[in-house]
């Protein structure tokens, strides 16, 4: 096996075991540092903590199979490490520590590390700055205040009174709009790192964030929001109970999320795990998600914002992740009006999500909402209701969601509001205990999907499968054990696909130009 260093900072490091098995490597292992046992596991991604800055270490990974990997790492130097309690933070979960934490951030020198010892630090929003590291010890919790009035409202943009230039500051769900300040927020900053085994808890369940939020004067905050930032790394931390989305990189570059855990109750509204929006260079590797909405949702804005900035989502890598609950494991859209390109989803496991690989768009997203050079490969799914969904009739999150323009099945004129989807390949997937459909792909009659390839895929349906809606559409019908459904796809390629337990028509294809099947088997 080969081991790659994903990240090495001043006090922690993250590694990836390169193998063939998604998420776990198939052999337990023990990790020794300078001959001393530090951790053990079986996932493809593991981490080390408690390292000293500017030091060299010998790392040995010993596998139960008898294999062994040995290598050296060198941590980076830092200016200093400061304990947040030196600034008056209490960490008892009762006293609010916002002022102390903000002061510590403000006075932390460049390339400094702010250490949060074990404790619960009650806080309201804190603004981060460039060239700093926050480290959360294992029993540390940064707990968001439940009082909404303590969250300032950030304007969508501020206008320079001299030049008249607009400075974009806030956005949510594909629009520039006023928003409550997120618990940890940075704008126009760079080189920010948050590491450790501690937790950042948005505390959404104890405020009113999950209740009647449509009446709020501004969009709900996220737990972490990075607006137009560069070189941000999250390593090891748990992020939980977001007021809305948990992590929202927004028009940012070089964003890494490594060996993290994002969790919220299944019933919590719109608590997506991470939604990188119009970002370039995103790595999500070795992470685990269990949330109330999409685990990962890649976005590039709605039509007006996309026209204004023309910033697609580009160069995204999602690998060796585990998605346990959520509406979609990995979703593209629906706010993708500037397009998505150069994205790979590989070596992942999905468990009990409603949908696995999910692409959603609709009329009104615009002609620039192109998705190109996207790879889905080596995925294992268990108890995922519908493993593959491409839905060009998505009917949520917009005022006109229920209008005839969105739901009409008649071909409408193609104009600058009409989205287009290119070619998609889904390869090397093993899906057990599906319930609703093996795949559900539904294009627009006036803008069919160019091509879909399903290759080396096996789907087994659960014996106790229950009917449900495979995609969120107007007038959607429930299905149960539906095989392959494809409508308005120009070219269909089905190779080495096996279905077990499907009922009714095994391949329902309509409005296509060319279809090819090779070794398509139904048991």
N, C-alpha and C positions, 0 to 999 in steps of 0.2 A: 504494500500500500504506500501511497505517497501522501505526505502531509504538507499543506501550504499554510504559511502564516498570513492570516487575513488582516490582522491589526496588532501592532505592538506599541503601546504608549509608555508613559512613565511608570505606571503601577499595575497595568493589566495587559493581557495579550489574548488573542483569539486565533484558533487554528481550525483547519478543515481537512478531514480525511477524504482523499479522493478515492472513490470506489464506484460500484455499480448499483448498490442498493439505495433507494431513496430514504433520506433522513437518518436511518440507522445503518451502521456499517456491517452488521451481521456477526460481529465478534466483540465481546466485552473487552475492555482494555483498562489499564492502570497507567497514570501519568506520574512520573517522578521528575523532580527538579533538583539538580545537584545531588541525586541519589536518594532524595527524600520523597515519599509518596505525598502527592498534593490533591489528586482527584481521581475519579474513575467514572466510566460510563460506557455507552454503546452508540451514542448519536454521532453523526459525521462531523459535528461542530462541537468543540469544547473550549473552555477558557481557563486562564490562570489569573489569580488576583493576589494582592498583597506583595507585589514585586517592588523592588527599590529602583528609583530613577537612576539612569546612567550606569547600568550594571549589565553584566553578561551572565547568562544562565545556560546550563546544559539540561536539555529536556530529553527524556526517554519515554516513549510510548510503548508499553508492552501489551500485546494482544493475547487473549486466551488461546488463540489458534497457534501461538508459538512465534509469530512474527514480532519484530521489534524495529522501531524507528528511533534514531538518535540524531539530534541536531542542536544547534546553539541559537539563542536569541539575544538581542541587545536592546534594553529599554532606552527610551530617549531621556535626555536631561530635562530638568524643569527649573524655573526660577525659584519657586518655593512651594511649600504646602502649608495652608492655614486652616485651623480648626474653626468652623463656623460658630462654635460656642465662645470663642474669643471675642466675638462681636455682640455677644449677649443673647444668642439663640438659646432657648431653654430645652426644647425637644421633648416636652411632656404631653403633647397633644391637646393641651388646654390653653396655654398662653399662645397668642398669635406671634409667630416669629418672622413675619414678612419684613419688617423694618431692619431687623438684624441681618437677615439673609441678603436683602438688597444692598445694604451697606457693605457687607463682605464682598459681594460681587463687584460693586463700584470701586472698592479700594484694592481688589486683587490685582497684582501686577501682571503684565503680559507674560504668558507662558507659566502662570501660576495655577495651583490646584487647590480647590476649596473642598475640604473634607467634612462630610456629615457623619459624625459618630452615630452609633445605634441610638434610636429614639424616634419619636413621632413629632415632626415639625409642622405645626398648623400654619398654613400660609395662604395669602391671597396672591394675585398675579405678581410675578417677578420678571423683570427685563434682564436678559442676558447680554453679554458683550463679546467682542472678539478675543481670541487667543486665551481662552480659559478652559479649565477642566473642572467639572463637578464630579466628586466621587461619593457614592452612597454605600455605606457599609451594609452588611447583610441584613441586619435588623433595623435598618433605617427606613422610615416612611416619610415622604413629603406629602402631606395631606391637604388637599384643597379645601378652602372654607366652603361651607354650605350656604353662605349668605350672598345672594346674587347682587345685592347693593354694594358689595365690596369689590366687584369686578368692574373697572372702568370700561366705558364704551369707546372703542377705537374707531375713528372715522375711516371710511373706505379709502379716502385720499385726503391729503392736506395740500393746500395750494400756497406756493411761495408768493408772498405779497409783492415782492420786487419783480421777479421774472415772470410770474404767472404760471410757472412750471408746476405740474401736478406730481405729488409724491405718493405712490400707491402704498397703502398700509394694511388693508384688511380685505378678506374675502372668504366666501364659503359657498359650497355647492355650485361652483362654476361661475360665480358672479363676484364682482367687486362690490362689497356692501359693508356697512357698519357691523362691527362684531364686538362682543365682550372680549376683553383681553384674556388671552389664554394663560393657563397657570404658569408655564414657563414659555416665554416668547422672546424671539430675537428678530430684528429687522436689519437688513443691509450689514450683516456681521459675517465674520469668517473664523474658521479654526475654533469651533466649539465642540467639546467632547463631554459626554455624560456617561460615566462608567460605574460599575459596581454591581453588587447583588441585591441592592435595595429596591424600594418600590416608590413610584410616583403615582399617587392615588388621587384621581380627580374628584372622588367623593360625590359623584353624580346622583347616587341613590338617596342621599340625605338632604339635598336641596330641592328646588323645584325644576331643575334642568330637564327632567324626564317627564314633566307634567305641563300640558298646555303651552308648550314652547312656541307655538306658532303665533301667540299673542305678544311675545317679547318685543321690545323696541329695537333689538339688534339680534344678529345671529349668535347662537350659543358659542361659548369658547371651546377650544380644544385643550387637551392636556398639554401638548407641546405644539407650538406653531413657529415655523421658521420661514420668514418672508424675505425672499431674495438674498439668501445666505449661501455661503460657499464653505466646503470642507467641514461638514458636520458629521460626527460619529456618535452613535448610541451603542454602547457595548454592555450587555449583561443585564441591564435593568429590567424590572417589571413595570409596566404601565397599565393602570387599571381604572375602571369605573369612570370613564370620561363623561363629561356633560354632553358631548356629542362625539365627533371623531376623536380618536386618541392622539394620533400623530399626523401632522399636516405640513409637510414640506411644500412650499408655495413659491414657484419660480426660483427654485434653488438649484445649486450645482454641487456635485460630488457629495452625496448624502449616503451614509452607510448605517445600516441597522444590523447588528451582529449579535447572535445568541441572546436575543431578548424575548420576553413573554408579554403578550398583551391580552388582557382578560376583562370581560364584563358579562353580566347575566345575559342569557339568551333572549330575554324579553326586553332588554334595554333598547330604547329607540335611537337608531342612526349612530350606534357606537362602533363605527368602522375601526379596524385596527390601525392601518396606515393608508393614507390617501395622498401619494405624491402627485402634485398637480403642476403641469407645465415645467417639469424638472428635467435636468440633463445629468445623467450619471448617478443612478440610484442602485445601491446594492442592499438587498434584503436576504440575508444568508443565515441559516441555522436558527431561525426564529419560530416561535410557537404562538398561535392565535386561537382564542376562543371568545367570541364577541356576539353582540346582538344584531349585527348587520354584516356587510362584506368584510372579510378578513383583510384583504389587500384590494384596493380599488385605484387603478392608475387612471389619471384624468388629465385633461388639457383645456378645461373651461367650456362654458357655453358660448353661443355664437358671437355675442357682442364683445366679450373679453378676448376670444380667439382672434377676431378681426382686428382688435386694437393692438395686440401684442404679437400675434403670429408666432407663438411659442409652443411647439409640440412637446409631448413627452418623448424623451430620447435616451437611449443607452441605459435600459433598466435590466437588472439581473435579479431574478428571484430563484433561490436554490436551497435545497436541503431544509425546507420549512415544513412544519406540521400545522395544519389548520383543523381544529377539532369541532367547532360549531360556528355557524354564521350563515347568512343568506347565500353568499358566494365565497368560495375559497380564494380564487384569484379572478378579479373582475377588471375588465377594460371598459370605462365609461361610467355612467352614461354621458357625463360631461367630457366629451372628447373632440370638441369642435376644431381644435388646432391640430388634431391627429396624434397618433402614437406610432413610433417606429423604433426598430432595433431593441426588441424586448425578448427575453427568454425566460421561460418558466420550466425548470428542470429539477429532477431528483426530489420531488416533494411527495408528501402524504397528506391526503384529505380524509377526515373522518367526520361523518354526520353533519356535513354542511348541506344546505338545501340544493345548491348547485356546485359543481366543481369548477371547471374553466368556463367563465361567463363573460360574454361580450354583449353590451347593451347600448343601443343608440335609438334614434327616432327621427322622424321628419322634424326639421327645425334645427338640427345640429350643424348643418352646413356642408358645403362641397369640399372644404379643407379637412374634414374629419376622416382622413385616410389612415388606415392601419396597415403598415408594411413591415416586412422583415421581422415577423413574430414567430417564435419557436415554442411549442409545447411538447415536452418529451420526458419520458421515464417518470410517469406519475402513477401512484397507487391510491386508489380510493376505496373506502369502505363505508357503507351506509350513507352514501351521497345520493340524494333522491334522483337528480338528473346530472350525470357526469359532464356533459357538454351542452352549452346553450349559446347560440348566437341569436339575438333578438333585436330586430330593427323596428320594433313596435313598442318600445318601452314607454310606459304611461305614468311615470311617477315624477314628482318634484317640479312640475311646471304648471302654471295657471291654465294652460290650454290642454292639459293632459287628457281630458275626456272629449275633446272636440273632434269633429269629423275629419279635420286635417290630419290628426294623429291616427285615427282608427280606420279610415276608409280603405277598403281592400281594392278599390279601383285604382288603376295607374293615374297618378297626378302629374302635372307638368314638372319637368326637372328644372330647378332653378338654383340660385345660390344658397338656398336653405336645405337642399337635398343631400343627405349623407351618402357616402359610398364606402363599401367594404371590399377589400382586395382578396388576396389568397391566404388561406389558413390551413395549417397541417397539424393534426393531432396524432402523435405517434407514441407507441410503446406504453400503453396504458392498461392497467389491470384494475377492474372495477367490480367489487363484490357487494351484494345486497343492495343494488339499486332498486328503486321503487316506481318512479313515475315514467321515465323515458331514458333510453340509452343515450340518445342525443336529440336535441330539438333545435333546428336551425331554420329561421324564418326571415327571409329577405323581403325587400320592398319590390313590388311589381315594376315600378319605374326605374329602380336602381338595384338590380339583383347583385348578390354577392358574386364576385368573380369566380372563385374556386374554393372548394373544401376537399381536403384529403384526410381520410380516416385510415390509419395504417397500424397494423399489429396491435389491435385493441381487443380485449375480452371483457364482456359485461355479463355479469350473472345477477339475475333479479332475485329479490328476497321472496320467500314463500308466503310471507304475511304482508306483502306490499299493499299499501293503501293509495287510493287515487289522490292526486293533487294537481295543481296548475304548474306546468313546467317552466313557464316564462310569464313575467308580469306584463300583461297586455289587456286592453279593453276587450270584453266579451270572451275572455280566455276560457277554454274548456279543460276540465280535469281529465287526466289520463292515468292509466295504471299499466305498467309493464309494456309500454310502447317501445318499439324497436328504434329504428333510425327514421327520423322525420326531417325532410329537407324540402323547403319550398323557396322558389325564386333564388336558385343558385345556378349559375351558368354551367360550371363544370363540377362534376362530382366524381371523386376517386375513392373507392372503397377497396382496401387490400388487407387481407389477413385479419378479418374482423369476425369474431365469434360471439353470438348471443345465446344465453341460456336462460330459459324461463320466460321469454317474451311472449306476448299474447297478441292475437290479431295480425294485422299486416306488419311484416317484419321490416320492410323497406317501403316507406311511404314518401315518394319523391314526385314533385310536381313543378311545372314551369322551369324546366332546365333545358340546356342546349345539348349537353353531352354527359353521359354517365358511364362509368367503367367499374365493374366489380370483378374482383379476383380473390378466390378463396374466402367468399362470404358464407359463413356457416351458421346455421340456427339449430340449436338442440332443443 
